[in-house]
Amino acid sequence: MGDAKRRALIAILLVAPIQTATLLISHFSNAGWVGQTTFITSKIWLLTIPLWWHLKVDGKKRSWSIPHHGGWKVASLLGIGMAGVILGAWFLIGTWAVDAEAIRVQWGVFGLTDWRILLAACFYWIFLNSVLEEIVFRWFITTRVETLVGSEIKWRTMAITAAIFTLHHTVALLFSVALWLVILGTIAIFIAGLIFSWVFLKYRSIWVVWLCHAIADVGLFIVIGIIMLG
């Protein structure tokens, strides 16, 4: 393995497991101070390590990921389609397959049964967390995976990045819903990860992907609002 591939692998290992580890710690600490401290620390880590690596290890300049190649319309349409699938799946399957009361009890410890806290969480996830995920998964990890497997065959990069993106979401589902829904949700999130990776590889801007991701998250939070607020 050459130096470039070795550095790329180390970079991926530094950030890829962080969100999964944070979820596990938060769950088994019952959302106590250990979990809360880990959550905050992980967000700082996920923001600073990619930026530090880009500037200091790779020796590259700052970039605002300006969308020179467009893609806003494609991203919007894909996001709307994904949000529609999420809402459709809820009304077709979720209303009878998901134990909403159990989820309210479980997530209620975070105050999400209060519409004001839920709304704040919605804004955080759409305007901050989704941006962070695009920085980490679509920019930092995707470009390092490209170094590992080559940029000629994009589906390899898309599949690996989508698998990494899916992992922590699957862990979150394991703590919330039945196994068959975990499997179904994992497949859906993996497909979403493929779509996000494809958008990034085509347009090379985290902001275009973020738009797609954010619109999809709106559909998700509508469902979460229905569950948490009854």
PyMOL commands that set and color helices and strands:
alter all, ss='L'
color gray80, all
select helices_A, chain A and resi 3-15+18-28+33-57+72-97+100-110+115-149+154-174+179-203+206-229
alter helices_A, ss='H'
color red, helices_A
deselect
rebuild
show_as cartoon
